[in-house]
Amino acid sequence: MKTELLIEAELGQTRLAVLEDGQLVECYTERPGQEKLPGSIFVGRVANILPGMQAAFVDIGLEKNAMLHAGDIKLNKSDFGADAEKLEKQLSGRTIGQMVRMGQELLVQVVKDPGGTKGPRISSHVTLPGRLAVLLPTVSYIGVSRRIDDEAARARLRALAEKCRPEGMGLIVRTAAADASEEDFARDVDGLLRLWRSIETRAAHSTAPALIHRDEGLIHRMLRDRLSPEVERVLIEGKAAYRAALDAAETLSPELAGRVSLYDGETPLFDLYRIDAKYEKACRRHVWLNSGGFLVIDHTEALTVIDVNSGKFIGTKNLDDTVYKTNCEAAREIARQLRLRDVGGIIVIDFIDMTADAHKEGLLALLRELLKNDRTKTNLVGMTSLGLVELTRKRIYQSFHTLLMRPCPECGGDGFIQSAETVARGILHRDLRTGAGGETACRLIKASADVAGQLMLIGAPEGVRAYVLPESGWPDRRYTVETVNENDLPGKARRLPRFE
């Protein structure tokens, strides 16, 4: 699979697109003042304890306090006076009130961006990612990336991590370390250990709330996490961004630094590859498939719902074959959409109903294989008795569309607005009935052309003299009602007929 990273840096904004075989699969944006919070380390102060939720709210200096769950709190083992075998049982019996106290200062790391009405999610178990390893300063644990599936390689890397692991700490071996030498791995771990020592020092001399460490910027993070032999090239527009990327690549992966190139063409890089047009087309509510079928994707606060429709696809053999082919094509597009939109949380997919068990199993197997390309942890739960496919995808950052878009001012994000007839009847019911019976009162209604037309069709309540003036360009929800002298009416105003 041909993988390319395209980076554009202008006006302080950095954008990155990931292409696989020429197809846009991931897109990231970083703007001034909107840097990602996950990975950042703070000294915070406990502001509130909620025993019923087994959680505490911690002031880390942001607009909203961060939430710390009991399971994410580091405890000193010496507090228990028990051996390691009994520790886990004792931990399970501790309440949030026994773990933290009001006003206590804690070193915490953001693990999840704020979203909706919620503040960020934090943990006192810090993780420091490097090129080849992730250092776990608070947990004595050894792990190997799930993407390395060769058992012999996993055993070798586990032994290497055990040898290089700092005392009392843990390590996770990253996929990039699959072919790394012991010297390179140890050098990466030493760099992370020095970073942790400096964080400890800064934390010891800081007063909560305070930012102690912020994860690297988008370019450095992407090169650290994504630059690998599978990436054919990294094309960058912007000389300053190119120099920063080249320096990072030479530090992280000197053998791959030659794949970082400066783009100096006349056509802007993202215009050349039509990134904006592809992203806009891919992120609409209706996403068309090549066969003529389409997806309908709706985002809610609790979950994301994806509906698969056959659309114009009529197949060539029989109904079962047509349905299965449409579902398989939809599965491929859904796997791409999850990455492109960075969808997190619960995802429910309503595929077209299939009768053959072999087709159901084949579809789940295909979806499971496609999700292996996703670097974000996903869990395919399975298919329910109603034929709905359920899966979860780890949510770390806010979904991409929520960062770049805002709710529609017309509908407030609901997707629906009142019809012209509903608005017209509301005007007649709320605003005109108060003037019923008045002999000299004259009302002038200014409204959109559609609402004005509905008012003329319905008519005015008995005893009310009312006129309507259509206003071009007004949305249906906008209108005014005022009392005027009949001699001062605009020439284009039309009198409402009496309601029959």
C-alpha positions in Angstrom: 0.0 0.0 0.0 1.4 3.4 -1.1 1.3 5.8 1.8 2.0 9.5 1.6 1.9 12.3 4.2 1.1 15.8 2.9 1.7 18.8 5.2 0.7 22.4 4.6 1.7 25.2 7.0 0.4 28.7 6.4 -0.9 31.6 8.5 0.0 29.8 11.7 -2.2 26.8 10.8 -0.8 23.3 10.1 -2.7 20.7 8.2 -1.8 17.2 7.5 -3.4 14.6 5.1 -2.7 10.9 4.9 -3.2 9.3 1.5 -3.2 5.5 1.0 -3.0 4.5 -2.7 -4.1 8.0 -3.6 -7.2 7.9 -1.4 -7.7 10.4 1.5 -8.0 8.4 4.7 -7.0 10.8 7.5 -6.9 14.6 8.0 -5.6 16.7 10.9 -5.6 20.4 11.6 -3.8 22.3 14.3 -4.5 26.0 14.8 -3.0 28.6 17.2 -4.7 28.3 20.6 -6.4 25.0 19.6 -3.5 22.7 20.3 -4.4 19.1 21.3 -4.7 18.6 25.1 -4.2 14.8 25.3 -0.7 14.1 26.4 -0.3 17.4 28.3 0.8 17.1 31.9 -0.5 19.5 34.6 -0.2 20.0 38.3 -3.8 20.2 39.4 -5.8 20.8 42.6 -8.7 18.7 43.7 -11.8 21.0 43.6 -14.6 18.6 44.2 -15.1 14.9 45.2 -18.2 12.9 44.0 -18.4 9.7 46.0 -21.5 8.6 44.1 -19.5 8.6 40.8 -16.2 7.5 42.3 -14.6 10.5 40.7 -13.1 13.9 41.5 -13.0 17.1 39.6 -9.5 18.7 39.4 -8.7 22.3 38.6 -5.9 22.3 36.0 -6.3 25.9 34.9 -8.7 25.4 32.1 -12.2 26.7 31.6 -13.8 23.5 32.9 -12.4 21.3 35.7 -11.1 17.9 34.6 -12.6 14.6 35.7 -10.4 12.0 37.4 -11.9 8.6 38.0 -10.9 6.4 40.9 -9.3 3.8 38.6 -7.0 6.4 37.1 -5.5 7.5 40.4 -1.9 6.4 41.3 -1.5 5.2 44.8 1.5 4.6 46.9 1.8 0.9 47.6 3.4 1.6 51.0 0.0 3.1 52.1 -1.5 -0.4 52.1 1.0 -2.3 54.2 0.3 -5.4 52.1 2.2 -7.6 49.8 1.8 -7.5 46.0 -0.7 -10.4 45.9 -3.2 -8.6 48.2 -2.7 -5.2 46.7 -5.2 -5.5 43.9 -8.0 -6.7 46.3 -7.2 -3.7 48.6 -7.3 -1.3 45.7 -10.7 -2.5 44.6 -12.1 -1.6 48.0 -10.8 2.0 48.2 -13.2 4.8 47.7 -12.5 8.0 45.9 -12.6 9.8 49.3 -9.8 7.6 50.6 -7.7 8.2 47.5 -7.8 12.0 47.3 -8.7 14.9 49.5 -10.1 18.4 48.8 -7.3 20.8 47.9 -4.7 18.1 47.3 -2.3 18.8 44.5 -1.8 16.0 41.9 0.4 15.5 38.8 -2.0 14.4 36.1 -2.1 13.9 32.4 -4.9 14.6 30.0 -6.1 11.4 28.3 -9.2 12.8 26.5 -10.2 16.1 25.0 -13.2 18.0 26.5 -16.4 17.5 24.6 -19.9 18.9 24.7 -20.6 20.0 28.3 -17.8 17.8 29.7 -14.3 18.8 30.7 -11.2 16.8 29.8 -10.6 13.4 31.2 -7.3 13.0 33.2 -5.2 10.3 34.8 -2.4 10.3 37.3 -0.8 7.4 35.4 1.5 9.2 33.0 2.6 7.9 29.6 5.4 9.4 27.6 5.6 8.2 23.9 8.8 8.0 22.0 9.8 6.8 18.6 10.3 3.1 19.7 8.8 2.9 23.1 6.3 4.4 25.5 7.5 5.0 29.0 5.1 4.3 31.9 6.7 6.0 34.9 4.0 5.0 37.4 3.3 1.4 36.4 5.6 -1.6 36.4 4.4 -3.2 33.2 5.9 -4.6 29.9 3.8 -4.6 26.7 4.3 -5.1 23.0 2.3 -3.4 20.2 -0.6 -5.5 19.1 0.4 -4.8 15.5 3.4 -7.0 15.9 1.8 -10.5 15.6 4.9 -12.7 15.1 5.3 -14.6 18.4 9.1 -14.9 18.1 9.5 -11.2 17.5 7.2 -10.4 20.4 9.2 -12.6 22.7 12.5 -10.9 21.6 11.1 -7.4 22.1 9.6 -8.2 25.5 13.0 -9.5 26.6 14.6 -6.3 25.2 12.1 -4.1 27.0 12.7 -6.0 30.3 16.4 -5.4 30.0 16.0 -1.6 29.2 13.2 -0.9 31.6 14.0 1.6 34.4 13.5 0.2 37.9 9.9 0.5 39.1 8.7 1.7 35.7 7.1 0.1 32.6 7.5 0.1 28.9 5.4 -0.5 25.8 7.2 -1.5 22.7 5.9 0.4 19.7 5.5 -1.1 16.2 8.4 1.0 14.9 10.8 -1.0 17.2 10.1 -4.3 15.4 13.5 -4.3 13.7 15.3 -1.8 16.0 18.7 -2.6 17.6 19.2 -2.8 21.3 21.3 0.3 21.2 18.6 2.3 19.4 15.9 1.1 21.8 18.0 1.9 24.9 18.7 5.4 23.5 15.0 6.0 23.0 14.2 4.9 26.5 17.0 7.0 28.0 15.6 10.1 26.3 12.2 9.4 27.7 13.6 8.9 31.2 15.4 12.2 31.0 12.2 13.9 30.0 10.4 12.3 33.0 13.0 13.5 35.4 12.7 17.0 34.1 8.9 16.8 34.4 9.3 15.7 38.0 11.6 18.6 38.8 9.3 21.2 37.2 6.3 19.7 39.1 8.1 19.9 42.4 8.7 23.6 41.9 5.2 24.5 40.6 2.0 25.5 42.3 -1.3 24.2 41.0 -2.9 24.8 38.6 0.1 24.8 36.2 1.0 23.3 32.8 4.2 21.2 33.3 4.6 19.6 29.8 2.8 19.8 26.5 3.1 17.1 23.9 4.9 18.1 20.7 3.2 19.9 17.8 1.3 18.1 14.9 4.3 17.7 12.6 6.6 16.2 15.3 3.8 13.9 16.5 3.0 12.6 13.1 6.6 12.0 12.2 7.2 10.3 15.6 4.1 8.1 15.2 3.7 7.7 11.4 7.1 7.8 9.7 8.0 4.2 8.8 9.3 2.2 5.9 5.6 2.0 4.6 5.5 5.8 4.1 6.9 6.5 0.7 7.3 10.2 1.1 6.4 13.2 3.3 5.7 16.3 1.1 5.7 19.6 2.9 4.7 23.1 1.8 6.4 25.8 3.8 10.1 26.2 4.3 9.9 26.7 8.1 7.7 23.6 8.5 10.0 21.6 6.2 13.1 22.5 8.3 11.3 21.6 11.5 10.1 18.3 10.0 13.6 17.5 8.6 15.2 18.1 12.0 12.6 15.9 13.7 13.0 13.1 11.2 16.9 13.2 11.5 16.5 12.9 15.2 13.7 10.3 15.3 14.5 8.2 12.2 17.8 9.2 10.5 17.4 6.4 8.0 14.1 7.7 6.8 14.9 11.4 6.8 15.5 11.3 3.0 11.8 10.8 2.5 11.0 14.2 3.8 10.7 16.6 0.8 9.9 20.3 0.3 7.1 21.2 -2.1 7.8 24.4 -4.0 5.2 24.1 -6.9 3.1 27.1 -8.0 -0.2 25.4 -7.2 -0.8 25.0 -3.4 -0.1 21.5 -2.3 -3.6 20.8 -1.0 -5.1 22.2 -4.1 -2.9 20.0 -6.3 -4.2 16.9 -4.5 -7.7 18.3 -4.2 -7.7 17.6 -0.4 -10.3 20.1 0.5 -12.7 19.0 -2.2 -12.2 15.3 -1.2 -12.7 16.0 2.5 -15.8 18.1 1.9 -17.4 15.4 -0.3 -16.4 12.6 2.0 -17.8 14.3 5.2 -21.3 15.0 4.0 -24.3 13.4 5.7 -24.9 11.4 2.5 -21.9 9.6 1.2 -22.3 7.9 -2.2 -20.7 4.6 -3.0 -19.3 3.8 -6.5 -22.0 1.2 -7.1 -24.8 3.7 -6.6 -25.6 2.8 -3.0 -25.0 5.4 -0.2 -24.4 5.9 3.5 -26.3 8.2 5.8 -24.1 9.2 8.8 -25.6 10.9 11.8 -23.6 12.0 14.9 -25.3 12.3 18.2 -23.8 13.0 21.7 -24.1 9.3 22.7 -23.1 7.5 19.5 -22.7 7.6 15.7 -25.3 5.9 13.6 -24.6 4.8 10.0 -27.3 3.6 7.7 -26.5 1.7 4.5 -28.8 2.0 1.5 -28.7 0.2 -1.8 -29.7 3.4 -3.7 -29.3 3.0 -7.4 -27.5 -0.3 -7.3 -29.7 -3.1 -8.8 -27.0 -5.8 -9.1 -26.7 -8.4 -11.8 -27.6 -11.8 -10.3 -30.0 -12.0 -7.4 -31.2 -10.0 -4.4 -28.9 -11.8 -1.9 -25.9 -11.2 -4.1 -26.8 -7.5 -4.6 -27.3 -6.9 -0.9 -24.0 -8.6 0.1 -22.0 -6.7 -2.5 -23.5 -3.4 -1.4 -22.8 -4.2 2.3 -19.2 -5.1 1.5 -18.6 -1.9 -0.4 -20.2 0.0 2.4 -17.9 -1.7 5.0 -14.8 -0.5 3.1 -16.1 3.1 3.0 -17.2 3.0 6.6 -13.8 1.9 7.8 -12.3 4.9 5.9 -15.0 7.3 7.2 -14.2 6.4 10.8 -10.6 7.4 10.3 -11.3 10.4 8.2 -13.8 11.9 10.6 -12.0 10.5 13.6 -15.2 9.2 15.0 -15.0 8.0 18.6 -17.3 6.2 21.1 -20.1 3.9 20.2 -20.9 3.2 16.5 -24.0 1.4 15.3 -24.2 0.4 11.6 -27.5 -0.6 10.0 -26.4 -2.7 7.0 -29.0 -3.9 4.5 -30.7 -7.0 5.9 -29.0 -10.3 4.8 -30.6 -13.7 5.1 -27.6 -16.0 4.6 -25.5 -16.7 7.7 -22.4 -17.0 5.4 -22.9 -13.5 4.2 -23.3 -12.1 7.7 -20.1 -13.9 8.8 -18.3 -12.8 5.7 -19.2 -9.1 6.2 -18.1 -9.2 9.8 -14.8 -10.8 8.8 -14.2 -8.2 6.1 -15.0 -5.3 8.6 -12.7 -6.8 11.2 -9.9 -7.0 8.6 -10.4 -3.5 7.5 -10.3 -2.1 11.0 -6.8 -3.5 11.4 -5.6 -0.6 9.3 -6.9 1.9 12.0 -4.2 3.0 14.4 -6.9 4.0 16.9 -8.1 1.1 19.0 -11.4 -0.4 17.8 -13.5 -3.2 19.1 -16.0 -4.9 16.8 -18.6 -6.2 19.2 -20.7 -8.1 16.6 -24.1 -8.2 15.1 -27.3 -8.0 17.2 -30.5 -10.0 16.7 -31.9 -7.0 14.9 -29.0 -7.1 12.4 -27.2 -4.0 13.7 -23.4 -4.1 13.8 -22.0 -2.6 17.0 -18.4 -1.4 17.5 -16.5 1.0 19.6 -13.6 3.3 18.7 -11.4 4.9 21.3 -12.2 8.6 21.6 -9.2 10.8 22.4 -9.7 14.0 20.5 -12.8 15.8 19.5 -14.2 14.6 16.2 -12.8 16.5 13.3 -16.1 17.9 12.0 -16.8 19.4 15.5 -13.5 21.3 15.3 -14.0 22.8 11.8 -17.8 23.3 11.8 -20.4 25.0 14.0 -24.1 24.3 14.4 -26.4 25.7 11.7 -27.8 29.1 12.9 -31.1 28.3 11.3 -31.8 24.9 12.9 -29.4 25.1 15.9 -27.9 21.8 14.9 -31.2 19.9 14.9 -31.3 19.5 11.1 -34.9 20.7 10.9 -36.6 24.1 10.9 -40.3 25.0 11.2 -42.2 24.9 7.9 -43.5 28.2 6.4 -47.1 27.2 7.3 -46.1 26.5 10.9 -44.5 29.9 11.2 -47.5 31.6 9.6 -50.0 29.9 11.9 -47.8 30.9 14.9 -47.9 34.5 13.9 -51.7 34.4 13.5 -52.1 32.6 16.9 -49.6 34.5 19.0 -49.2 37.9 17.5 -52.6 38.8 15.8 -55.2 37.4 18.2 -54.2 40.0 20.8 -55.6 42.7 18.4 -58.9 41.0 17.7 -61.9 43.3 18.1 -60.0 46.5 17.6 -61.8 48.8 15.1 -58.8 51.0 14.3 -55.9 48.7 14.9 -54.0 47.8 11.8 -51.1 45.2 11.8 -48.3 45.0 9.3 -46.4 41.7 9.1 -43.1 41.6 7.4 -42.0 38.0 6.6 -40.3 35.8 4.0 -42.1 35.3 0.7 -43.1 31.7 1.6 -44.5 32.7 5.0 -46.3 35.7 3.4 -47.9 33.3 0.9 -49.1 31.0 3.7 -50.6 34.0 5.6 -52.5 34.9 2.5 -53.8 31.4 2.1 -54.9 31.1 5.8 -56.3 34.5 6.4 -56.6 36.8 9.4 -58.7 36.1 12.6 -62.1 37.7 12.8 -62.0 41.4 13.7 -58.3 41.8 12.8 -57.1 44.0 9.9 -53.7 42.8 8.9 -51.4 43.4 6.0 -48.4 41.4 4.9 -45.2 42.6 3.2 -42.9 39.9 1.7 -39.2 40.5 2.3 -36.8 38.9 -0.1 -33.8 37.2 1.5 -35.4 36.8 4.9 -35.3 33.2 6.4 -38.7 31.7 7.3 -38.1 32.1 11.0 -37.6 35.9 10.8 -40.6 38.1 10.9 -41.9 41.3 12.5 -45.4 42.5 13.5 -46.1 46.1 14.2 -49.2 48.4 14.6 -49.3 51.1 11.9 -51.6 53.7 10.4 -53.4 52.3 7.4 -52.5 55.5 5.5 -48.8 54.8 6.0 -48.7 51.2 4.6 -46.1 50.4 2.0 -47.4 50.1 -1.5 -46.6 46.4 -1.9 -48.4 45.5 1.3 -51.3 43.1 0.8 -54.3 42.8 3.1 -54.9 39.4 4.6 -58.3 38.0 3.7 -60.7 37.1 6.5 -60.3 33.5 7.7 -63.3 31.4 6.5 
